[in-house]
């Protein structure tokens, strides 16, 4: 989807190094900049939705772990019968 290119050249007129960075973004089905913007907005919306779902799932897991840890502290250890001598 995204490629970064960098070129390094010597500018003999200015006696300086010129570093040029370009980013190429390929979006399937996009025919112009407006299409690219709409597709990127849609992808961003999808990512945000996924993150929200993962956050909710993480909160559920955290809640279950807290309950299990609290419950483990209240469960009495099994009582072993005294050994006969």
The first five atom37 places (N, CA, C, CB, O) and aatype in JSON, in Angstrom:
{
  "aatype": [20, 20, 20, 20, 20, 20, 20, 20, 20, 20, 20, 20, 20, 20, 20, 20, 20, 20, 20, 20, 20, 20, 20, 20, 20, 20, 20, 20, 20, 20, 20, 20, 20, 20, 20, 20, 20, 20, 20, 20, 20, 20, 20, 20, 20, 20, 20, 20, 20, 20, 20, 20, 20, 20, 20, 20, 20, 20, 20, 20, 20, 20, 20, 20, 20, 20, 20, 20, 20, 20, 20, 20, 20, 20, 20, 20, 20, 20, 20, 20, 20, 20, 20, 20, 20],
  "atom_mask": [
    [1, 1, 1, 1, 1],
    [1, 1, 1, 1, 1],
    [1, 1, 1, 1, 1],
    [1, 1, 1, 1, 1],
    [1, 1, 1, 1, 1],
    [1, 1, 1, 1, 1],
    [1, 1, 1, 1, 1],
    [1, 1, 1, 1, 1],
    [1, 1, 1, 1, 1],
    [1, 1, 1, 1, 1],
    [1, 1, 1, 1, 1],
    [1, 1, 1, 1, 1],
    [1, 1, 1, 1, 1],
    [1, 1, 1, 1, 1],
    [1, 1, 1, 1, 1],
    [1, 1, 1, 1, 1],
    [1, 1, 1, 1, 1],
    [1, 1, 1, 1, 1],
    [1, 1, 1, 1, 1],
    [1, 1, 1, 1, 1],
    [1, 1, 1, 1, 1],
    [1, 1, 1, 1, 1],
    [1, 1, 1, 1, 1],
    [1, 1, 1, 1, 1],
    [1, 1, 1, 1, 1],
    [1, 1, 1, 1, 1],
    [1, 1, 1, 1, 1],
    [1, 1, 1, 1, 1],
    [1, 1, 1, 1, 1],
    [1, 1, 1, 1, 1],
    [1, 1, 1, 1, 1],
    [1, 1, 1, 1, 1],
    [1, 1, 1, 1, 1],
    [1, 1, 1, 1, 1],
    [1, 1, 1, 1, 1],
    [1, 1, 1, 1, 1],
    [1, 1, 1, 1, 1],
    [1, 1, 1, 1, 1],
    [1, 1, 1, 1, 1],
    [1, 1, 1, 1, 1],
    [1, 1, 1, 1, 1],
    [1, 1, 1, 1, 1],
    [1, 1, 1, 1, 1],
    [1, 1, 1, 1, 1],
    [1, 1, 1, 1, 1],
    [1, 1, 1, 1, 1],
    [1, 1, 1, 1, 1],
    [1, 1, 1, 1, 1],
    [1, 1, 1, 1, 1],
    [1, 1, 1, 1, 1],
    [1, 1, 1, 1, 1],
    [1, 1, 1, 1, 1],
    [1, 1, 1, 1, 1],
    [1, 1, 1, 1, 1],
    [1, 1, 1, 1, 1],
    [1, 1, 1, 1, 1],
    [1, 1, 1, 1, 1],
    [1, 1, 1, 1, 1],
    [1, 1, 1, 1, 1],
    [1, 1, 1, 1, 1],
    [1, 1, 1, 1, 1],
    [1, 1, 1, 1, 1],
    [1, 1, 1, 1, 1],
    [1, 1, 1, 1, 1],
    [1, 1, 1, 1, 1],
    [1, 1, 1, 1, 1],
    [1, 1, 1, 1, 1],
    [1, 1, 1, 1, 1],
    [1, 1, 1, 1, 1],
    [1, 1, 1, 1, 1],
    [1, 1, 1, 1, 1],
    [1, 1, 1, 1, 1],
    [1, 1, 1, 1, 1],
    [1, 1, 1, 1, 1],
    [1, 1, 1, 1, 1],
    [1, 1, 1, 1, 1],
    [1, 1, 1, 1, 1],
    [1, 1, 1, 1, 1],
    [1, 1, 1, 1, 1],
    [1, 1, 1, 1, 1],
    [1, 1, 1, 1, 1],
    [1, 1, 1, 1, 1],
    [1, 1, 1, 1, 1],
    [1, 1, 1, 1, 1],
    [1, 1, 1, 1, 1]
  ],
  "atom_positions": [
    [[0.82, -1.19, 0.0], [0.0, 0.0, 0.0], [0.87, 1.26, 0.0], [-0.94, 0.0, 1.21], [0.58, 2.21, -0.73]],
    [[1.92, 1.26, 0.8], [2.73, 2.46, 0.92], [4.19, 2.09, 0.74], [2.5, 3.16, 2.28], [4.68, 1.12, 1.33]],
    [[4.89, 2.88, -0.07], [6.32, 2.69, -0.27], [7.01, 4.03, -0.11], [6.62, 2.07, -1.65], [6.54, 5.05, -0.63]],
    [[8.11, 4.03, 0.59], [8.91, 5.24, 0.75], [10.19, 5.1, -0.06], [9.23, 5.52, 2.26], [10.85, 4.06, -0.02]],
    [[10.52, 6.13, -0.78], [11.73, 6.15, -1.6], [12.58, 7.32, -1.16], [11.39, 6.23, -3.12], [12.07, 8.39, -0.82]],
    [[13.87, 7.12, -1.18], [14.77, 8.19, -0.81], [15.93, 8.21, -1.8], [15.28, 8.03, 0.66], [16.5, 7.17, -2.12]],
    [[16.26, 9.39, -2.25], [17.42, 9.51, -3.14], [18.38, 10.52, -2.52], [16.99, 9.95, -4.58], [17.97, 11.49, -1.88]],
    [[19.65, 10.26, -2.73], [20.7, 11.14, -2.22], [21.56, 11.57, -3.4], [21.56, 10.44, -1.1], [22.11, 10.73, -4.12]],
    [[21.66, 12.86, -3.6], [22.41, 13.4, -4.73], [23.32, 14.53, -4.27], [21.46, 13.88, -5.84], [23.07, 15.19, -3.25]],
    [[24.36, 14.74, -5.03], [25.28, 15.85, -4.76], [24.92, 17.0, -5.68], [26.77, 15.42, -4.95], [24.87, 16.84, -6.9]],
    [[24.66, 18.18, -5.09], [24.39, 19.4, -5.86], [25.69, 20.18, -5.97], [23.26, 20.27, -5.19], [26.12, 20.84, -5.02]],
    [[26.32, 20.09, -7.14], [27.63, 20.72, -7.32], [27.53, 22.24, -7.35], [28.28, 20.22, -8.59], [28.51, 22.92, -7.04]],
    [[26.38, 22.79, -7.72], [26.23, 24.25, -7.74], [26.21, 24.81, -6.32], [24.93, 24.65, -8.48], [26.76, 25.89, -6.07]],
    [[25.59, 24.1, -5.41], [25.47, 24.57, -4.02], [26.46, 23.88, -3.09], [24.06, 24.35, -3.52], [26.52, 24.2, -1.9]],
    [[27.24, 22.93, -3.64], [28.15, 22.15, -2.8], [27.42, 21.58, -1.58], [29.34, 23.02, -2.35], [27.82, 21.77, -0.43]],
    [[26.34, 20.88, -1.88], [25.52, 20.34, -0.8], [24.93, 19.0, -1.21], [24.4, 21.34, -0.42], [24.77, 18.7, -2.39]],
    [[24.61, 18.23, -0.21], [23.91, 16.97, -0.44], [22.42, 17.25, -0.43], [24.3, 15.9, 0.64], [21.91, 17.95, 0.45]],
    [[21.71, 16.69, -1.4], [20.27, 16.85, -1.48], [19.64, 15.48, -1.24], [19.82, 17.45, -2.87], [19.87, 14.54, -2.0]],
    [[18.87, 15.37, -0.17], [18.17, 14.13, 0.16], [16.69, 14.35, -0.12], [18.42, 13.71, 1.67], [16.05, 15.23, 0.46]],
    [[16.16, 13.54, -1.03], [14.76, 13.68, -1.43], [14.01, 12.43, -1.0], [14.63, 13.91, -2.97], [14.44, 11.31, -1.29]],
    [[12.9, 12.62, -0.3], [12.07, 11.5, 0.14], [10.72, 11.59, -0.55], [11.91, 11.49, 1.69], [10.09, 12.65, -0.58]],
    [[10.29, 10.47, -1.1], [8.98, 10.4, -1.74], [8.21, 9.24, -1.14], [9.11, 10.23, -3.28], [8.78, 8.21, -0.8]],
    [[6.91, 9.42, -1.03], [6.03, 8.35, -0.55], [5.04, 8.03, -1.66], [5.3, 8.75, 0.78], [4.37, 8.93, -2.18]],
    [[4.95, 6.76, -2.0], [4.0, 6.32, -3.03], [2.92, 5.5, -2.32], [4.71, 5.47, -4.16], [3.23, 4.54, -1.61]],
    [[1.67, 5.88, -2.52], [0.55, 5.18, -1.91], [-0.31, 4.61, -3.03], [-0.29, 6.13, -0.98], [-0.84, 5.35, -3.85]],
    [[-0.44, 3.3, -3.06], [-1.27, 2.62, -4.06], [-2.59, 2.21, -3.41], [-0.54, 1.38, -4.65], [-2.61, 1.42, -2.47]],
    [[-3.68, 2.74, -3.92], [-5.02, 2.42, -3.42], [-5.79, 1.77, -4.57], [-5.76, 3.69, -2.87], [-6.04, 2.4, -5.59]],
    [[-6.16, 0.51, -4.39], [-6.91, -0.19, -5.43], [-8.23, 0.5, -5.71], [-7.15, -1.65, -5.04], [-8.98, 0.82, -4.79]],
    [[-8.51, 0.71, -6.98], [-9.79, 1.28, -7.38], [-9.88, 2.79, -7.32], [-10.85, 0.73, -6.54], [-10.9, 3.37, -7.68]],
    [[-8.83, 3.45, -6.86], [-8.85, 4.91, -6.79], [-8.43, 5.49, -8.14], [-7.93, 5.43, -5.65], [-7.42, 5.08, -8.72]],
    [[-9.21, 6.45, -8.6], [-8.9, 7.08, -9.89], [-8.42, 8.51, -9.74], [-10.12, 7.04, -10.78], [-7.89, 9.09, -10.68]],
    [[-8.62, 9.09, -8.54], [-8.18, 10.46, -8.32], [-7.96, 10.67, -6.82], [-9.22, 11.48, -8.88], [-8.17, 9.76, -6.02]],
    [[-7.55, 11.85, -6.46], [-7.24, 12.15, -5.06], [-8.48, 12.02, -4.17], [-6.64, 13.57, -4.93], [-8.38, 11.56, -3.03]],
    [[-9.63, 12.43, -4.67], [-10.85, 12.31, -3.87], [-11.16, 10.85, -3.56], [-12.05, 12.96, -4.61], [-11.58, 10.52, -2.45]],
    [[-10.96, 9.97, -4.55], [-11.15, 8.53, -4.31], [-10.19, 8.03, -3.24], [-10.96, 7.74, -5.61], [-10.58, 7.26, -2.36]],
    [[-8.95, 8.46, -3.32], [-7.94, 8.05, -2.34], [-8.37, 8.51, -0.95], [-6.55, 8.64, -2.69], [-8.31, 7.74, 0.01]],
    [[-8.81, 9.77, -0.83], [-9.24, 10.29, 0.48], [-10.4, 9.48, 1.04], [-9.64, 11.76, 0.36], [-10.41, 9.15, 2.22]],
    [[-11.39, 9.17, 0.2], [-12.55, 8.42, 0.66], [-12.16, 7.01, 1.1], [-13.61, 8.35, -0.44], [-12.64, 6.52, 2.12]],
    [[-11.29, 6.36, 0.33], [-10.87, 5.01, 0.69], [-10.03, 5.01, 1.97], [-10.06, 4.38, -0.46], [-10.17, 4.11, 2.8]],
    [[-9.18, 6.01, 2.13], [-8.39, 6.1, 3.36], [-9.28, 6.39, 4.57], [-7.31, 7.19, 3.23], [-9.05, 5.85, 5.65]],
    [[-10.29, 7.24, 4.39], [-11.23, 7.51, 5.49], [-11.98, 6.24, 5.88], [-12.23, 8.62, 5.08], [-12.18, 5.97, 7.06]],
    [[-12.38, 5.46, 4.87], [-13.08, 4.2, 5.14], [-12.18, 3.22, 5.88], [-13.57, 3.57, 3.85], [-12.63, 2.55, 6.81]],
    [[-10.93, 3.14, 5.47], [-9.97, 2.23, 6.13], [-9.74, 2.67, 7.57], [-8.63, 2.19, 5.36], [-9.7, 1.84, 8.48]],
    [[-9.59, 3.99, 7.77], [-9.4, 4.52, 9.12], [-10.6, 4.19, 10.01], [-9.16, 6.03, 9.08], [-10.43, 3.8, 11.16]],
    [[-11.8, 4.35, 9.47], [-13.01, 4.04, 10.23], [-13.02, 2.57, 10.62], [-14.28, 4.39, 9.4], [-13.39, 2.22, 11.74]],
    [[-12.62, 1.71, 9.7], [-12.56, 0.29, 9.97], [-11.56, -0.02, 11.08], [-12.2, -0.48, 8.7], [-11.85, -0.81, 11.98]],
    [[-10.39, 0.59, 11.02], [-9.36, 0.37, 12.04], [-9.85, 0.84, 13.4], [-8.05, 1.1, 11.66], [-9.66, 0.16, 14.41]],
    [[-10.48, 2.02, 13.44], [-10.99, 2.55, 14.71], [-12.03, 1.6, 15.29], [-11.61, 3.96, 14.51], [-12.05, 1.36, 16.5]],
    [[-12.9, 1.05, 14.45], [-13.9, 0.08, 14.91], [-13.26, -1.17, 15.48], [-14.84, -0.29, 13.78], [-13.69, -1.7, 16.51]],
    [[-12.21, -1.65, 14.8], [-11.51, -2.84, 15.28], [-10.86, -2.57, 16.64], [-10.44, -3.29, 14.27], [-10.91, -3.41, 17.54]],
    [[-10.26, -1.4, 16.78], [-9.61, -1.05, 18.04], [-10.64, -0.96, 19.16], [-8.85, 0.29, 17.91], [-10.39, -1.43, 20.27]],
    [[-11.79, -0.37, 18.88], [-12.85, -0.28, 19.9], [-13.32, -1.67, 20.32], [-14.04, 0.56, 19.38], [-13.53, -1.93, 21.5]],
    [[-13.49, -2.57, 19.34], [-13.91, -3.94, 19.67], [-12.85, -4.65, 20.49], [-14.21, -4.73, 18.38], [-13.17, -5.35, 21.46]],
    [[-11.59, -4.49, 20.12], [-10.51, -5.12, 20.88], [-10.43, -4.55, 22.29], [-9.16, -4.94, 20.17], [-10.16, -5.28, 23.25]],
    [[-10.66, -3.25, 22.42], [-10.62, -2.63, 23.75], [-11.75, -3.18, 24.63], [-10.73, -1.09, 23.64], [-11.54, -3.47, 25.8]],
    [[-12.93, -3.33, 24.05], [-14.05, -3.88, 24.81], [-13.76, -5.32, 25.22], [-15.36, -3.81, 23.99], [-14.05, -5.72, 26.35]],
    [[-13.18, -6.09, 24.31], [-12.83, -7.48, 24.63], [-11.76, -7.52, 25.73], [-12.33, -8.21, 23.38], [-11.83, -8.36, 26.63]],
    [[-10.79, -6.63, 25.65], [-9.74, -6.57, 26.67], [-10.33, -6.22, 28.03], [-8.66, -5.54, 26.28], [-9.92, -6.77, 29.05]],
    [[-11.29, -5.3, 28.06], [-11.94, -4.93, 29.32], [-12.71, -6.12, 29.89], [-12.89, -3.73, 29.1], [-12.69, -6.35, 31.1]],
    [[-13.39, -6.89, 29.03], [-14.1, -8.08, 29.49], [-13.14, -9.1, 30.1], [-14.88, -8.73, 28.32], [-13.4, -9.67, 31.16]],
    [[-12.02, -9.32, 29.42], [-11.03, -10.27, 29.92], [-10.46, -9.79, 31.24], [-9.9, -10.47, 28.89], [-10.27, -10.57, 32.17]],
    [[-10.18, -8.5, 31.32], [-9.64, -7.92, 32.55], [-10.63, -8.1, 33.7], [-9.31, -6.41, 32.36], [-10.25, -8.44, 34.82]],
    [[-11.91, -7.88, 33.42], [-12.95, -8.05, 34.44], [-13.03, -9.5, 34.9], [-14.31, -7.59, 33.89], [-13.14, -9.78, 36.1]],
    [[-12.98, -10.44, 33.94], [-13.02, -11.86, 34.31], [-11.81, -12.24, 35.16], [-13.07, -12.73, 33.05], [-11.94, -12.97, 36.14]],
    [[-10.64, -11.75, 34.78], [-9.44, -12.05, 35.56], [-9.54, -11.49, 36.97], [-8.2, -11.49, 34.86], [-9.15, -12.16, 37.93]],
    [[-10.06, -10.28, 37.1], [-10.23, -9.69, 38.43], [-11.19, -10.52, 39.27], [-10.75, -8.24, 38.31], [-10.96, -10.74, 40.46]],
    [[-12.28, -10.99, 38.64], [-13.23, -11.82, 39.37], [-12.58, -13.14, 39.79], [-14.48, -12.09, 38.52], [-12.76, -13.59, 40.92]],
    [[-11.82, -13.74, 38.88], [-11.17, -15.01, 39.19], [-10.11, -14.84, 40.27], [-10.54, -15.6, 37.93], [-9.97, -15.7, 41.15]],
    [[-9.37, -13.76, 40.22], [-8.36, -13.52, 41.25], [-9.01, -13.27, 42.6], [-7.47, -12.33, 40.88], [-8.52, -13.76, 43.62]],
    [[-10.1, -12.52, 42.62], [-10.82, -12.27, 43.87], [-11.45, -13.54, 44.41], [-11.89, -11.21, 43.66], [-11.44, -13.77, 45.62]],
    [[-11.98, -14.36, 43.52], [-12.63, -15.59, 43.93], [-11.59, -16.59, 44.43], [-13.44, -16.2, 42.77], [-11.85, -17.33, 45.38]],
    [[-10.45, -16.62, 43.82], [-9.4, -17.55, 44.24], [-8.95, -17.26, 45.67], [-8.2, -17.48, 43.29], [-8.56, -18.17, 46.4]],
    [[-9.0, -16.0, 46.06], [-8.6, -15.64, 47.42], [-9.63, -16.08, 48.45], [-8.37, -14.13, 47.51], [-9.29, -16.3, 49.61]],
    [[-10.91, -16.21, 48.04], [-11.95, -16.54, 49.01], [-12.23, -18.04, 49.09], [-13.22, -15.81, 48.67], [-12.91, -18.49, 50.01]],
    [[-11.73, -18.81, 48.15], [-11.96, -20.26, 48.18], [-11.01, -20.86, 49.22], [-11.73, -20.91, 46.76], [-9.8, -20.7, 49.12]],
    [[-11.57, -21.54, 50.2], [-10.69, -22.13, 51.22], [-9.88, -23.29, 50.64], [-11.51, -22.61, 52.43], [-10.33, -24.0, 49.74]],
    [[-8.72, -23.46, 51.16], [-7.87, -24.58, 50.73], [-8.51, -25.87, 51.21], [-6.41, -24.43, 51.29], [-9.15, -25.89, 52.26]],
    [[-8.35, -26.94, 50.47], [-8.93, -28.21, 50.91], [-8.31, -28.65, 52.23], [-8.73, -29.3, 49.83], [-7.11, -28.51, 52.46]],
    [[-9.17, -29.19, 53.08], [-8.7, -29.64, 54.39], [-8.26, -31.1, 54.25], [-9.83, -29.48, 55.5], [-9.01, -31.95, 53.78]],
    [[-7.04, -31.35, 54.66], [-6.55, -32.72, 54.62], [-6.77, -33.36, 55.99], [-5.04, -32.76, 54.21], [-6.54, -32.73, 57.02]],
    [[-7.21, -34.6, 55.99], [-7.42, -35.26, 57.27], [-6.06, -35.45, 57.97], [-8.15, -36.62, 57.07], [-5.04, -35.64, 57.31]],
    [[-6.06, -35.41, 59.28], [-4.8, -35.58, 60.0], [-4.25, -36.98, 59.77], [-4.98, -35.33, 61.51], [-5.01, -37.94, 59.65]],
    [[-2.95, -37.06, 59.7], [-2.32, -38.35, 59.47], [-2.39, -39.19, 60.74], [-0.86, -38.16, 59.01], [-2.24, -38.68, 61.85]],
    [[-2.61, -40.46, 60.55], [-2.64, -41.37, 61.69], [-1.23, -41.81, 62.0], [-3.54, -42.59, 61.42], [-0.44, -42.08, 61.1]],
    [[-0.93, -41.88, 63.26], [0.4, -42.32, 63.69], [0.46, -43.76, 63.92], [0.82, -41.64, 64.9], [1.52, -44.28, 64.28]]
  ]
}
